[in-house]
Amino acid sequence: MSRKILLIEDDAAAADYVRKGLSEAGFLVETSANGRDGLFLASEGIFDAMVVDRMVPGLDGLSVIAAARAAGIATPALILSALGTVDDRVQGLRAGADDYLTKPFSFAELLARVEALLRRATPILAPGDDRLTIGDLELDLRARKASRGGRAIALGAKEFALLTYLARNVGQVVTRTMMLEKIWDYHFDPGSNVVDVHIGRLRRKIDEGFDTALLHTVRGAGYMLSADG
């Protein structure tokens, strides 16, 4: 399955150069020339990595990444910038970026850094640990695909991570706090409803149209994935 990259870059020539190179390397690339629009796209949780120019209109790159982290968006992020002092790089990393590459840059280095981000974000699976089955729901962890009753289910990165976590704890109550800590890595206000929003989306995707519900709400406790009703 092709990985999806979000490119936030306002320089049309630079954006086209990076987009073309990443596409030729097998990635699906969506671009935004505006920081606010880029943050909106990032919030959809469908991207595997973000490449963000630091100086973009609407909302600068550091603010985009900081806002994404504050909203629980853990998508790996690489900053591109002409600002390359030690202080500049430290600011970028403290804003929540995972890597920082100064302009001008070699595309080969950009590609290698993106691939490294994706490797770090992808768990290493032991043989036989790459598939999970709950009733007629199947998860292929290597291909990052889900299906139910043979029907493919399109999931964003966060939705797939959340479903995988629930599947690994099948039959057990998983609290909102546990999900925030595991899926959003503490980058969150505990009062946020992000878990409930993602659970709602997930429930629509895996349960609607099927006779048996798999994703259950446990009142006052959390959620449970179970084929037993």
HELIX and SHEET records of a PDB file:
HELIX    1   1 ALA A   12  GLU A   24  1                                  13    
HELIX    2   2 GLY A   35  ALA A   42  1                                   8    
HELIX    3   3 GLY A   61  ALA A   70  1                                  10    
HELIX    4   4 VAL A   86  ARG A   94  1                                   9    
HELIX    5   5 PHE A  107  ALA A  121  1                                  15    
HELIX    6   6 ALA A  157  ARG A  168  1                                  12    
HELIX    7   7 ARG A  176  ILE A  183  1                                   8    
HELIX    8   8 VAL A  194  ASP A  207  1                                  14    
SHEET    1   A 5 LEU A  28  SER A  32  0                                        
SHEET    2   A 5 LYS A   4  ILE A   8  1                                        
SHEET    3   A 5 ALA A  49  ASP A  53  1                                        
SHEET    4   A 5 ALA A  77  SER A  81  1                                        
SHEET    5   A 5 ASP A  99  THR A 102  1                                        
SHEET    1   B 4 ARG A 131  ILE A 134  0                                        
SHEET    2   B 4 LEU A 137  ASP A 140 -1                                        
SHEET    3   B 4 LYS A 145  ARG A 148 -1                                        
SHEET    4   B 4 ARG A 151  ILE A 153 -1                                        
SHEET    1   C 2 LEU A 215  VAL A 218  0                                        
SHEET    2   C 2 GLY A 222  LEU A 225 -1                                        
END                                                                             
